[in-house]
Amino acid sequence: MSRTQRRLAQKPWITSDLYKLIKTKNKLYRALIRCKFDDKQEYKRYRKMRNKVNHQLEISKRKYYQSQFLECGNDSEKCGN
C-alpha cells in the first residue's frame, strides 16, 4: 500500500467508490501530462472528473461529520474526540 493509499484509508468519509473516482481522475491527469496539456478534449475530461471528485468528497465529508454529531447528541465529551 502506497503512502497516499494509507493516508486516504485514514479518512473515514472516503468510500471505495470515491477511491475509484480518485484513481480515474489521477489516470486522466497522467494522460494529460503525457500530451503536455495540448489536447483540449483531454483537458475538459480531466476538469470535469476533478470537479466531480471534489464535489463528491465534499458531500461525503459533510455527511460523515453530520452523522458523527448526531451520534454524540448533547454529550460534548464525545464530540471533542
Contacts in CASP RR format, 6 or more apart in sequence:
PFRMAT RR
TARGET T0000
AUTHOR 0000-0000-0000
METHOD contacts of the structure
MODEL  1
MSRTQRRLAQKPWITSDLYKLIKTKNKLYRALIRCKFDDKQEYKRYRKMR
NKVNHQLEISKRKYYQSQFLECGNDSEKCGN
1 9 0 8 1.000
8 14 0 8 1.000
8 19 0 8 1.000
8 22 0 8 1.000
12 64 0 8 1.000
13 57 0 8 1.000
13 60 0 8 1.000
13 61 0 8 1.000
13 63 0 8 1.000
13 64 0 8 1.000
13 65 0 8 1.000
14 22 0 8 1.000
14 57 0 8 1.000
14 60 0 8 1.000
15 60 0 8 1.000
18 53 0 8 1.000
18 56 0 8 1.000
18 57 0 8 1.000
18 60 0 8 1.000
21 49 0 8 1.000
21 52 0 8 1.000
21 53 0 8 1.000
21 56 0 8 1.000
22 53 0 8 1.000
24 49 0 8 1.000
25 46 0 8 1.000
25 49 0 8 1.000
25 50 0 8 1.000
25 53 0 8 1.000
28 42 0 8 1.000
28 45 0 8 1.000
28 46 0 8 1.000
28 49 0 8 1.000
29 46 0 8 1.000
29 50 0 8 1.000
31 42 0 8 1.000
31 46 0 8 1.000
32 39 0 8 1.000
32 42 0 8 1.000
32 43 0 8 1.000
32 46 0 8 1.000
35 42 0 8 1.000
37 43 0 8 1.000
68 79 0 8 1.000
69 79 0 8 1.000
71 78 0 8 1.000
72 78 0 8 1.000
72 79 0 8 1.000
73 79 0 8 1.000
END
